[in-house]
Amino acid sequence: MSESLSPPVRLVAIPRLAAGGRWRVEAMRSISEPLLLWFTKGQGRITVAGATRGYTPHNAIFIPAGVMHGFEVGAQVFGTAVFFHKVSEMPLPAHPQHLRIREAPVQQELNQLLDQIARELDSATPGSDRAVRCYAGLLGVWLERHTARLGTDAPDAARRLVARFTALLERDFRSGMGIADFAGALGVTATHLSRCCRESCGRPASALLHDRVLFEARRLLSETDLPVNRIAESLGYTSPAYFTRAFGHLTGQSPSAFRRAS
């Protein structure tokens, strides 16, 4: 299928997102595509833009592109992740949304849309690409309607600060900046920033920073052939030895051992 006709969405079973290690979904990170998570079984916690909430079956969580997030995915968690490729083809929320869908007909409507999209994506019959675009458009309408009806409440001052922090962290986590540097850029003290992070997600600001850097380190070790010293440099560490000590302290493995295991 050519780029001009490439599907506007792709579907992945939520348990498959953790293939290769639960760190792939639980650690803080962001992706370049908007994401809709539809949980149909199980429960856990999800952190989006520094705010942590519990999720249960029939929760739909929309995460815009570039927004830092991570969520628990235990053995009993099932559902579908929808990655939006051609966002210009449909209106999508500008901010994260956590929708708790309690009405059975509304749950069924979303399930049917996802089933239809999956069926057409797997089909080789004429017109399947157009059918996917049509169903994806209806999915965008579903999300627009229920965001307007059930959308997340406006965040308080602490959550607004933490959302700004996670956006800045996503941009500059490779720079070697410490929490004092991030706090200064946000016009607050490091103590106040960490206090707000604890209120919003139960973790200090330093934990979010370490989690984001650690995810990128693991990703580079498992998905690239970059030497360890190059990875350390790309993540703002002053020396490979310091990176190796920090990685071992946080994971219990050296970077080389993690790479071999991956």
N, C-alpha and C positions, 0 to 999 in steps of 0.2 A: 504494500500500500504506500503510495507516494506521500511526501510530507504534507502536500495540500489536502490530502484526504485522510491524514492520520487521525485516529480517534481522539476526541476531545477529553476523554477520561480513560483511566485504566483502573481495574479492580484487583485488589490483593486481599486474601484472607488474613485477618489480623494476626493469627498465630504464625503465619509465614514471615511476617515482618521481623520476628525475632530469630529467624534462621541464622545460625552462626554465632548466637549469643544474645541473651536478653539485654545486654548493654546496648544493643543496636536500637532498642526502643525506650529503655529506661533512662539512659543518660541524656542530659540536656543537649539539644542540637536543633537545627532548623533545616528545612528543605526549600528548594526553589519553586515548588509547586504548591498551590493551595491544597489542603487535605481535609477530607470529611471522614471521621471515624464513626461507624455505626456499630454499637455493641449490642449483641443479641443474647449473650450468656456470660455469666461471671461478673465479677466486680473488682474494683481496685481504685487506685488514685492516679490522677493525671495532673501534671503541672503545665500550664500554658502561660507564657509571658510572666512567669514568676508567681502565678496564683495556683494553688493546689486545691482540687476538689475531688470528692469521691465520684466514681461512675458506677452505674448499675446497668442491667439489661434495659434496652430501649432508650439509651442515651445517644444522641447524635451530637458530635463535637466537631465544630468547624475551626480550622487553624489556617489563617492566611499564610501565603508564602513569606519566608524569612522570619517567622515568629518562632522563638525558641520554645521547645516543648519536650516532654518526656513522660512516659506513662508505664505503669505496671502491667505486665501481661502474664498472668499465671496460667497453669495448665488447664483451668476451667474457663478461660476467657475465649469467646468466639465472637466473630463479627466480620465486617468488611471495611477495608480502607479504600477510599475513592480518591485518586490523585487526578486533579484537574489540569489538563495540558493546555487547552486553548481557552484561557479564561475570558478572552474578549467575546466569546460566543454566548456568554451567559452572565447575568448579574450575580455577583457573589458578595457576601458581607465583607466589609472593610476591616472588621475587628473580630477577634475570637468569639465564638458563641458556644454555649453549653446548653443544649436543648434536651429537656427530660420529657419524652413523648409518652404520655399516659393513655391516650385514647387508642384502642385497638384498631379502628379503621385507619388512623393516621400511620400507625406502625406498619399495617399491612400495605398501605399505599407505597411507603418507602421500600419495603421488602420486594414488592412486585416490580417497581422501577429498577432496582438493582438486579433482579432476576432477568428482566428483559434485556438490560444492557449486557449482562454476562452472556446471555444466549446469543445475542447478535455479534458480540465480540468473537465468539467461538464459531460463528457461522461463516461459511464460504459462499453463501447464496447471493445472487445479485441484489443490490440495494442494502446489504447489511451495514455498509459504512454510513449511509444516509439514515438508516434506522437508529444506529448508535447515536448520531448527532441529535436526532429528534428526542430520544429518550433522555439523553444527557441534558437537553434543554428543559425537559420536564423536571428533571432532578434539580436544576437550578431554580425553577419556579417553586418547587416544594420547599427548598431551603429558604428562599426569599420569603415565602408566606409564613413559615413557622418561625423564622427569625423575628419577623415583625410581631408575631403573636406571643412568642415565648422567649425572646432574646435575653441574653445575660444582662443583669442590671448594671448601671454605670458604676465603675470601680470607685472606691474611696481614695483618699489622698495617698495612703500607704501603697495600695495596689497600683495607683498611677505611677508612683515613683519607681516601684519595682519593675513595672512594664517598661519604663524608660531605661532602667538599668539593664534589663535583659536585651533590649534592642541595641544599646551601646555595647554590651558585652558580645553580642553576636557579631557586631562589626569589627571589634578591636581585640578579641580574645587572643589573637596571634601576636599581639604587640609586646607582650611581656609586662603590661600594666598590672599593678596591684590594686587591691580594693580601695586604698586611699586615693589612687589616681582616678579610678572610676567615680568615686564619691565626689572628688573635687570637680570633675567635669560636669557632674550633676548639680553642683552647688550645695552639697550637704556634707556632713561629716561621715566618716566611715562607720562610726558607732550608730548613727541614725539610720544609715543605709542598711546595715545588718539587722537592726531592730525591725525595720519595715519588712525585710525579707523573711525574718522569722514569723512575723504576723501573717504574711501573705502565703508562705509555703512551708513554714516550719523548719527552714534551713537558713544558716547565715549566708551572707553574700559570698564569702570565700568558698563555700561548698558549691554554689552555682558556678563560680569561675573554674574551680578545679574539675568539676563534672564536665563542663563544656570542653576544656582543654584535653581532658582524658579521653573523651569520645573521639576527638579529632586525632589524637595520637593512636588510639586503637584502630581507627579507620585507615589511617595511612600505613600502619604496620601490617594490617591484614589485606589491604586492597592495592598496595603499591610496592615497588621494589626500592623505594628511596632508602638510602643508608640511614642508620639511626642518628648519626650526627646531623644530617640534613633535616630530618624530622624535628630534632631538637631545635635547630636554628629557626625553622619555619614557624615554630610555636612560641618563639620569644625567649627560650631558655638561654642562659649565658654560657652554658657549656654542656656537652653531651653527658658528662658525668653527673651533673646536677639533674638533668632530665631522667637519667637512668635511676637515680636514687628516688626521685619524686614518683616516677612510674611504679617502681617496686613497692614503695610505701603505700600507694593507693590501691594496687592490684595484687600484691603478693608475688608478682612475676617480674623478671627483667623484660625489657622490650624485645630482646632476641628470643627469649623463651615464649613470650606471647605470640610472636610472629611464627615460630615453629609450630605451635599448637594450632594456630589459625590455618 
